Amino acid sequence: MQPASIDDTLAQLQSRGYFASRELATALFLALAMQRPLFLEGEPGVGKTELAKSAAAMLGTTLLRLQCYEGLDTASALYEWDYPRQIMALRLAEAAGEKPRSDTLYRDEFLLKRPLLQALQPDANNPSAQRVLLIDEIDRADEPFEAFLLELLSDFQVSIPEYGTVRADVPPLVVITSNRTREVHDALKRRCLYQWLGYPDRERELAIVAARAPQTSAALQHRTVSFVHRLRTMDLFKAPGIAETIDWCRALSALSVTELDPQSVQDTLGVLLKYQDDLAQLDTRRIAEALAAED
């Protein structure tokens, strides 16, 4: 359901387990009201992708996700033709003595619609809902793909030479994310509303963990969140994100850990840290010091 206000946006997101800051809720509300793409930038694991998922749930539609990577082209992102079925249709037409025509080959049933094209068309399960398109990790794609997006996002339409023009009756909510592994061109950012997502404060992260890992005791949730925030002050190659905090709570619960101690942290540190250099920094002594600092 379309939110009526910023407070309503906050409430609807929270009801779906996403605890947004007021600034982020404002950006999402404006993106919906102004029909502008929302560009989210920040470290991995801070909730950029989850916001798009929660927005799709809020609007009652299925999330369309385009995962970007080096070499991504329009055939993978927009559309391509189902050549085997086209050839079969051509042979059937010839066998029936029909003269091949363009409408024999270029029909809707032969058009393989990728996420960008799907986003321009109504949701079959909920035709009145606004579509939500997630263009995830745009910084992994090549610059020519960015240039292609500029045209698509300007008019929310695309021309297919053999098929015609496909135009969105209602522009989709487009959420573009970047982990900032490279700078995205200013021309793309200017077409979007921009929001930087940092790590949440302890209170908000604790609320997130309580909602996403309810099997963990409240006391252990407090200890894990405090320990993770302590880790983020250290000189690590990659600090743990919110997703790692949630996974860690779930892992500790699966191991029936009820209290953090140096050994339980050491045993499960690979849930939090993903690089050997970071793991090597956290020996038993430093873990004990970090735990003691939170007491």
N, C-alpha and C positions, 0 to 999 in steps of 0.2 A: 504494500500500500504506500502511495506517495506520502511522505511526511508533510505535515502542515506547518512545521516550524523547526528551528534548531533544536529546541528542547524535545520535540516529538522525534526528531532524527536520533538524538541521543538515546531516548527511551526505546525506540524500535530496535536500534542496534544492540543495546544492552539486553533486550529480551531474547536476542539470538546469540548471546554469549560474547558479543564484541564490545569492549569497554573503550570507547573512543574519547579522546580529549575534546573539549568544546571547539577548539580550533579546527580539528579534523572533521567534526560533525558539521561545522559551518561550511567548510569547503565542499563536503558532499551535498549538503542542502542546496548550495549555490550552483553546483554542477548540474543538479536535477532541475532547478528553477530556471537557469539560464541556458540549459541544453549545451553545455560546454564540456569537453573532455577534462578529466581530473588526472593530473600528473603527480604521482607519488614517488618521492625519492627518499632513500634511507638505507641503513645497513640491512643485510639479510636477516630475516627472522623477527622484524619489528611489527609485522601485521599488515603489510601492504596488500598481499594477495588475499588475506582473510577479509579485508574490508570489502573487496569486490564480491566475495562469496556471500558475505552478510547483506550487502546491498541487493544482490539478486534475490536472496530469500525475502528481504523486506518488500521488494517489488513484486514478488510472486512469480518469478520467471526463472528459467534455467540459465546458469552462467555459461557464456561462451568464452572459451579461453584459447588464446593464441600464445604459445610458448615460443619466445624468440630465440634464435641461435644464429651463429655465423653462417652465411650462405642462404638464409631464408629468402624464398622468392615468392612471386605472386601466385604461382600454381599451388603452393602449400598453404598460403595465407588467404587467398581469395576464391579461386575456382580452378577447375580443370575439367576437360571432357572425358567421359567414360568411353575411351576408344574401342575396347573390345565389344561393348554393347552397340556402339555405332556401326562397327563393321558387320556385326550380326544383323542389324536392322537393314543395312545396305544390301546384304546378300539375300535377305528375305524379300526385299522390294524387287530385286533383280529376278528372283525365282518366280515372283508373281507377275513378271512382265511389266512392272512399273518403271517409269523413268526416274532415276534418282533426283531428288530435289533437296534444297537446303533444309526445308522443314522436316525432311526425313531424318536428318542427322542431328540437327541442333534443336532438340526438344528439351523441355524441362526435365524429363525423366533421365536424360543423359548428362545433365549438368551436375557435377560433383561440387557441392557448395561447402566451402571452407569457412572458418569462423567469421572472417570479415564480411563475406557475402551473407551469411546467415544472420548477422547482426542487423542487416538492412531490411530483413523480412520479419513478419510477425511470428511470435512463438506459437507453434501449432497447438500447444497445450493450454495457452492462455493468450489469445490473440490481442486482447486489450492491454496487456502488460507491456511496459517499456523494457526493451531488451537491455541486457548488461553484457558488455564486451570487455574482457580483460586482455590487454596486450602486455604480457608479463616479461619483464627483464629486457626492455627495449635496448638497453646498453649492450646486449649481446649480439644484436643484429647489425648489419652493415649500414653505412650511411645512405646508400641508394634506396634501401627499404624505408628509411625515415622520410626521404623525399616522396616516395610513393604514398606514404600515410598522409602527408600534407594535403594532397589532392582529395583523398577519400574523406578526411575529417572536415574539410572545408564545406562540402555540400552534402555529405552523407549520401552519395550516389556513386555508381560505377557503370561504365559503358562496356558491354561485352559485344564485340563486333558482330558475332554470328547470332546474337540473342536479343540484344537491345539494352536499354538503360534500366537499371534497377535502382530505385530511389526509396529511401526510408520514409514512410508516412509519418512516423514518430521517431526522431533521432534517438539512437540508443545512448544509454549512459556508458561512456567509454572511460575505463580506468587504465592508465598506462603506468607501469612501475619501472623503476630503475634502481639498481644497486650501486650505481655510480662507479662502475669499473672503467667507464670512459665518459667524457662529457657528451651529452645529447645536444644536438644543434638547437640554437636559440629559436629558429623558425618554428620548430615543433612545440617548444615550451610556450611560445607566445600565443599559440592557439588553445592553450589549456589553462585551467586554474591549477596553481602549484601548491603543493604542501610537502614539507619535510617531515618525515616520521623518525623521531629519535626513540631511545629506550624510555619506557614509562617510569614514573616514579614508583616507589615501593608500594604505596597504597593501591594504585591502579593495577600494578602487576599482580599484587596479592589477590585482588578481585578477579582478575583473569584466571589465575591459577585455581582459585576456589571454584570457578565455574567450569573449567576444563579438566580439572583433576580432582573431582570431589571425593574420590576414594582415599585421598591422603588426609591425615588429620590436620586440623587447623594449626596446631603447634608446629608440625613438621612443615607445613606450607610457609609459615613465618620464617622458619630457620632456612629453608631452601632459597626463598626469595632474598633474604638478607645476605646469604652466602654468594649468590649470583651477583648481587649488586657490588659486593666486595671484589669479586673477580673482575668486574668491569672497570674497576679503578686501577687494575694492574696493567702492565705493558704487555698485552697479549697480541698475537697476530690477528686473531679473530675472537672477539668477546662473544659469549653465549647470548643468543637472542631469546625472545619470549617463548618461541617454540621449543627451545632447548630446556628452558625452565619447566615447562609443562611436561615434556618427555622425562625429565629427571624425576619429577614428583611421581609420575606413573611408574617409573622404573623402581624407585625406592619402595613404593607401595607393593609392587609385584614381588619384591624381595623381603617383604614384611619388616622393613626397617621402620622403626618408630622414633628413633633419635639419631641425629647426625653425629658421627664421630669420625676421626681421621681415617679409619679403616673403611667404613662404608662409603665415604667420599672417594677415597682412592680407588675402590673397586668399581665405582660407577662413573668415574671422571670422563670416560669416553662418550658418555651421553651428552655431556656439556661442551667438551672441547674436541675439535676435529682436526687439529694439527699437532704433529709430534713435538714440535718446538714448544708449544703451549703446554702440552702434557708434561714435558720434561721440567718445566719451571715449577710445577706444582708437586713437589715432593711432600712426604709426610709432615715434615717440619712446617713448611709454608701453609699446608692445609690446616694444621693445628693452630697456627697463628691467626689464620683467617677466621676460623671458628671461634677462637677466644676473643677476637676483636668484636664479635657480635654478641657476646654474652653480657 
